[in-house]
Amino acid sequence: MNKRMFISAAAILLLAAAPFLFSLFYLNLLAEILILAIFALSLNVLVGYTGLVSLGHAAFFGIGAYASALLSKEWSPQFLVTMLASLLIAAIAAAIIGLFCVRVNGFYFLMLTLAFSQMIYSFVHQSTTLTGGSNGLSGLPSPVFGTLDLSHPVFLYYVILLVFIVMYIVLSLMVKSPFGHVLIGIRENEMRMKAIGYNTTLYKYAAFIIAGAIGGVSGALYSTFNGFVSPNDVYWTMSGSVLIMVLIGGAGTMIGPVLGAAFIVVLETIVSSYTTMWTLIIGGVFILFVVFIPQGIVGFGRALTKPSANRLSFSRKAKALVKKEANQ
Amino acid sequence: MRKEAEKDVILHVEGISKHFGGLQIIKHVSLTVKKGERIGIIGPNGAGKTTFFNLLTGDLLPTGGKIYYKGKEITRMPNFRRAQAGIVRTFQKNNLLNELTVLDNLLLVLQRKRGMANIWFKPRNARRWLALFEEAEHLLQTWGLADIANERVKTLSYGEQRQVEILLGIAMEPDVLLLDEPTAGMSQAETNYIAELLRQLPKDITMMVIEHDLDVVFGLAERMIVLYNGSIFIDGAPEEVRSDERVNEIYIGKEKAAGASYL
């Protein structure tokens, strides 16, 4: 526990010191990693914890990105306003789409999420008046926080880092809560969960909305950070990329999706500077992972350090936590 | 139902049927179960025993007829609501959270029972949680499973998994407990152990047991139902069923022909 806290503190410190250590190029790369890590974390709630493999999560990323872009352009570039509004709009969209998706399982869930996200893609791609069609929306005003202008990349980086830390903490608390245990139970055996009296559809619906809302936040950060948004952010390949991040990093773990996002973004940056066929390389790496290290980076690391550890059991961790609090 | 709305009737089934396509599995079965009754259900394979349970638990919906529970109709109530209301089942094949530990499995039951499943963040009320863990430990001790509490279910022996399966049912604090072949695949020693534990369950739990081990079922039940081809063939006291010539014929027809009697 202490070791873990030490590592977390060191990681946060390092991330906070990044603007003084790295050039602007690497700082922007780091910001992009953090944004996509939030996106991957949100998908992980579905894929890793609830066992629902979605191939349409870019829908919420895109909704958040477009909502934030439109709001900042038409209404107010206030960072808090655009962020919260995007979260809300993405949550509402997830509540509508989820109504249909959580009724089915497995392959049908995957196809249904894909279909909905492609419907949203078609809309933003074709509606030239509202979303700028295939050109997307560019020239977004730089975000402001109160009277503070966040156009400076270092300020923006810190804001992104802050949102990342908040989202990470919120999600870690959630997956360790009784609610999170129910999600894990659904992933392991939904029929059993129903037999012991859980309305699993409702829990899956809640997970879907949470994942969508946080996906929307990451999308809003992305368009704010880039200053533009394009239909590609809603396209199914975006859903595919984030799924790859989750799987390569380690689904069903908190740090996994973050490492997966970092791995893919870094690989993309390095490889694409050498060859235009970088997607071929990413695809190859993904295949190698699926075949040889299906548990992802985190699972691989754990297998090396403590092969017999029972990482899935939540009761022992919860008990230690409760005992500690009860003694205080 | 009105005329039968006596206090002590807990479950009332009125002419339920179930067919899959043209195949009639349950044919117009009616049954009244009193609170605290212990009913054994026997019948040859394919008689519709498990399907009948599935209709009672809501895992399947009937194609005809009605089911009443504590005087209220529950014919179309979803399975998880019936489980919440106290109609609890165990499965014929172990159906557990195999990657998780025994304690994890049990906690998922208890956290719902104690209304703590909808806490979305870290447990706030540590004392309540501690009580939950203590309850779990107590149950595990009673059932002789304390040693394997932190073992993953998939690493347990078949018999141990079977015990966990039943323990989860008990932990639900059921009003009606439906046990689908609780001792299937167990050794003789394990079977005796489970049979004894089931006998010692509180008398106010209404129990229905599908069981192929006739020693177990006759030792447990005070009322026997023989299902045959989707209908109730006989409904009576164990002695009645034991001595019924026709039951011998349908239930162990082949063995009977070979000159053996198991009843």
Contacts between the chains, C-beta under 8 A, distances in Angstrom:
chain1	res1	chain2	res2	distance
A	173	B	121	4.5
A	173	B	122	5.2
A	174	B	120	5.9
A	174	B	121	6.5
A	176	B	122	6.2
A	177	B	119	5.5
A	177	B	120	5.3
A	177	B	121	5.1
A	177	B	122	6.0
A	177	B	123	7.2
A	178	B	111	5.0
A	178	B	116	5.4
A	178	B	117	5.3
A	178	B	118	7.2
A	178	B	119	4.6
A	178	B	123	7.1
A	179	B	117	7.1
A	179	B	118	6.4
A	179	B	119	6.4
A	179	B	120	4.6
A	181	B	104	7.6
A	181	B	107	7.1
A	181	B	108	6.2
A	181	B	111	7.0
A	182	B	108	7.0
A	182	B	117	5.7
A	184	B	100	7.4
A	185	B	97	5.9
A	185	B	100	7.7
A	185	B	108	5.1
A	188	B	97	4.2
A	188	B	98	7.0
A	188	B	99	5.6
A	188	B	100	6.2
A	189	B	95	6.7
A	189	B	96	6.8
A	189	B	97	5.1
A	189	B	98	7.3
A	191	B	95	6.2
A	192	B	95	5.4
A	192	B	96	6.2
A	192	B	97	6.1
A	193	B	108	7.2
A	194	B	79	5.3
A	194	B	80	4.6
A	194	B	83	7.1
A	195	B	57	7.5
A	195	B	79	7.0
A	195	B	80	7.9
A	195	B	83	6.0
A	195	B	88	7.7
A	195	B	89	6.2
A	195	B	91	7.4
A	195	B	95	7.3
A	196	B	83	6.2
A	196	B	108	6.4
A	196	B	109	4.9
A	196	B	112	6.6
A	196	B	168	6.3
A	196	B	172	6.3
A	197	B	80	5.3
A	197	B	81	7.9
A	197	B	83	3.8
A	197	B	84	4.3
A	197	B	112	5.6
A	197	B	172	7.0
A	198	B	80	5.9
A	198	B	108	7.9
A	198	B	112	6.3
A	198	B	117	7.0
A	199	B	78	7.9
A	199	B	80	5.2
A	199	B	81	7.7
A	200	B	80	7.1
A	310	B	101	6.9
A	310	B	150	7.7
A	310	B	152	6.2
A	312	B	99	5.0
A	312	B	100	5.8
A	312	B	104	7.9
A	312	B	152	7.7
A	313	B	100	6.0
A	313	B	101	4.6
A	313	B	103	7.6
A	313	B	104	5.5
A	313	B	150	7.0
A	313	B	152	7.4
A	314	B	100	7.6
A	314	B	104	6.0
A	314	B	107	8.0
A	315	B	101	6.2
A	315	B	103	4.3
A	315	B	104	4.7
A	315	B	107	5.2
A	315	B	133	8.0
A	315	B	150	7.7
A	316	B	101	7.7
A	316	B	103	7.7
A	316	B	150	6.4
A	318	B	107	7.7
A	318	B	123	7.1
A	318	B	129	7.3
A	319	B	133	5.5
A	321	B	122	7.0
A	321	B	123	7.1
A	322	B	123	6.0
A	322	B	126	4.8
A	322	B	129	4.3
A	322	B	130	5.5
A	322	B	133	6.8
A	323	B	126	7.9
A	323	B	130	7.0
A	325	B	123	7.5
A	325	B	126	3.8
A	326	B	126	4.2
A	326	B	127	6.0
A	326	B	129	7.9
A	326	B	130	5.2
